Amino acid sequence: MDARKETPTVLRVDNLFGSHLRNLSRSLDRTSERHGLLTGNLANANVPGYKRKDIDFAIELDGAESKLGSRISLMRSRMGMTNPNDSAIRVDGNSVELEKEVMSIAESEMRYQMLTEMTGRYFSGLKNVIKEGRG
């Protein structure tokens, strides 16, 4: 056998679908991770000395963030919240505020719902392109 023979090319899904799908996947992962942290905060709301945990989202997806952002801002204003990252430390050292955690969980759920819808639309579009190519 020829030692220079090329190894088979491995087709990776992220190479096939590009960066948009990779961003959607990363965003879904981060949203799930954040949801876990927030529910952990809620579960530890009465534990003395517990410090609130959260992560920041830094991935923008084709302007969809502005649509979701306006809904979130409206929800925050209705609940009288300004910044979800501001948290006061109680006398027992716990920094969890129930109202803020519930609001953050609702925000996280909305974000996840939006991302799954965007992912579904992306694959639906690919499916339509494939069907049109067969004709």
C-alpha positions as CSV (number, residue, x, y, z in Angstrom):
1,M,0.0,0.0,0.0
2,D,1.1,3.5,-0.7
3,A,2.0,5.4,2.5
4,R,0.9,8.6,0.8
5,K,-2.6,7.4,0.4
6,E,-5.0,10.0,1.8
7,T,-7.1,9.1,4.8
8,P,-10.9,9.3,4.2
9,T,-12.3,12.7,4.7
10,V,-14.5,12.9,7.8
11,L,-17.6,15.1,7.2
12,R,-18.3,17.1,10.2
13,V,-21.8,18.5,10.8
14,D,-20.5,21.9,11.7
15,N,-18.6,22.1,8.4
16,L,-21.7,21.1,6.5
17,F,-24.1,23.6,8.0
18,G,-21.8,26.5,8.8
19,S,-21.5,28.8,11.7
20,H,-25.2,29.6,12.1
21,L,-26.0,26.1,13.3
22,R,-22.9,26.2,15.6
23,N,-24.1,29.4,17.1
24,L,-27.6,28.1,17.7
25,S,-26.1,25.0,19.3
26,R,-23.8,26.9,21.6
27,S,-26.7,29.3,22.6
28,L,-29.0,26.3,23.4
29,D,-26.2,24.8,25.5
30,R,-25.5,28.1,27.4
31,T,-29.3,28.6,28.0
32,S,-29.6,25.1,29.4
33,E,-26.5,25.7,31.6
34,R,-27.9,29.0,32.8
35,H,-31.3,27.5,33.6
36,G,-29.6,24.9,35.8
37,L,-27.7,27.6,37.7
38,L,-30.9,29.6,38.2
39,T,-32.9,26.7,39.5
40,G,-30.0,25.9,41.8
41,N,-30.2,29.5,43.1
42,L,-33.9,29.0,43.7
43,A,-33.3,25.7,45.5
44,N,-30.7,27.4,47.8
45,A,-32.6,30.6,48.5
46,N,-32.8,29.7,52.3
47,V,-29.2,28.4,52.7
48,P,-27.2,30.8,54.8
49,G,-24.1,32.1,53.0
50,Y,-25.1,30.9,49.6
51,K,-24.0,33.2,46.8
52,R,-26.1,33.5,43.6
53,K,-24.7,32.0,40.4
54,D,-25.3,33.1,36.8
55,I,-23.7,33.3,33.4
56,D,-23.8,36.0,30.7
57,F,-25.0,35.5,27.2
58,A,-22.7,37.0,24.5
59,I,-24.0,35.3,21.4
60,E,-26.2,37.4,19.1
61,L,-28.3,35.6,16.5
62,D,-29.3,37.6,13.4
63,G,-31.2,40.3,15.3
64,A,-33.5,37.9,17.1
65,E,-32.0,39.1,20.4
66,S,-33.6,42.5,19.9
67,K,-37.1,41.0,19.5
68,L,-36.6,38.9,22.6
69,G,-34.9,41.7,24.5
70,S,-38.0,44.0,24.1
71,R,-40.2,41.3,25.6
72,I,-37.8,40.8,28.5
73,S,-37.6,44.5,29.1
74,L,-41.3,44.8,29.2
75,M,-41.5,41.9,31.8
76,R,-38.8,43.5,33.9
77,S,-40.6,46.9,33.9
78,R,-43.9,45.3,34.9
79,M,-42.2,43.6,37.8
80,G,-40.3,46.7,38.8
81,M,-36.9,45.2,38.1
82,T,-34.1,47.2,36.6
83,N,-31.0,45.0,36.3
84,P,-31.2,41.2,36.9
85,N,-27.6,41.0,38.0
86,D,-28.0,43.4,40.9
87,S,-28.4,41.4,44.1
88,A,-28.4,42.4,47.7
89,I,-26.7,40.2,50.3
90,R,-29.0,39.5,53.2
91,V,-28.0,39.4,56.9
92,D,-27.5,35.6,56.7
93,G,-25.0,36.1,53.8
94,N,-27.4,34.7,51.1
95,S,-27.6,36.8,47.9
96,V,-30.6,35.0,46.3
97,E,-33.7,37.2,45.7
98,L,-36.7,35.0,44.9
99,E,-38.4,37.5,42.5
100,K,-35.2,38.1,40.5
101,E,-34.6,34.3,40.2
102,V,-38.1,33.7,39.0
103,M,-37.8,36.5,36.5
104,S,-34.4,35.2,35.3
105,I,-35.9,31.7,34.9
106,A,-38.8,33.0,32.9
107,E,-36.2,34.9,30.7
108,S,-34.2,31.8,30.3
109,E,-37.2,29.8,29.2
110,M,-38.2,32.4,26.7
111,R,-34.7,32.4,25.3
112,Y,-34.6,28.6,25.0
113,Q,-38.1,28.6,23.3
114,M,-36.9,31.2,20.8
115,L,-33.7,29.3,20.0
116,T,-35.5,26.0,19.5
117,E,-37.9,27.7,17.2
118,M,-35.0,29.3,15.2
119,T,-33.3,25.9,15.0
120,G,-36.5,24.3,13.7
121,R,-36.9,27.0,11.1
122,Y,-33.3,26.6,10.0
123,F,-33.8,22.8,9.4
124,S,-37.2,23.4,7.8
125,G,-35.5,25.8,5.4
126,L,-32.8,23.2,4.6
127,K,-35.5,20.6,4.0
128,N,-37.3,22.9,1.6
129,V,-34.0,23.5,-0.3
130,I,-33.4,19.8,-0.6
131,K,-36.9,19.1,-1.8
132,E,-36.7,21.8,-4.5
133,G,-33.4,20.4,-5.7
134,R,-34.9,17.0,-6.5
135,G,-37.4,18.4,-9.0
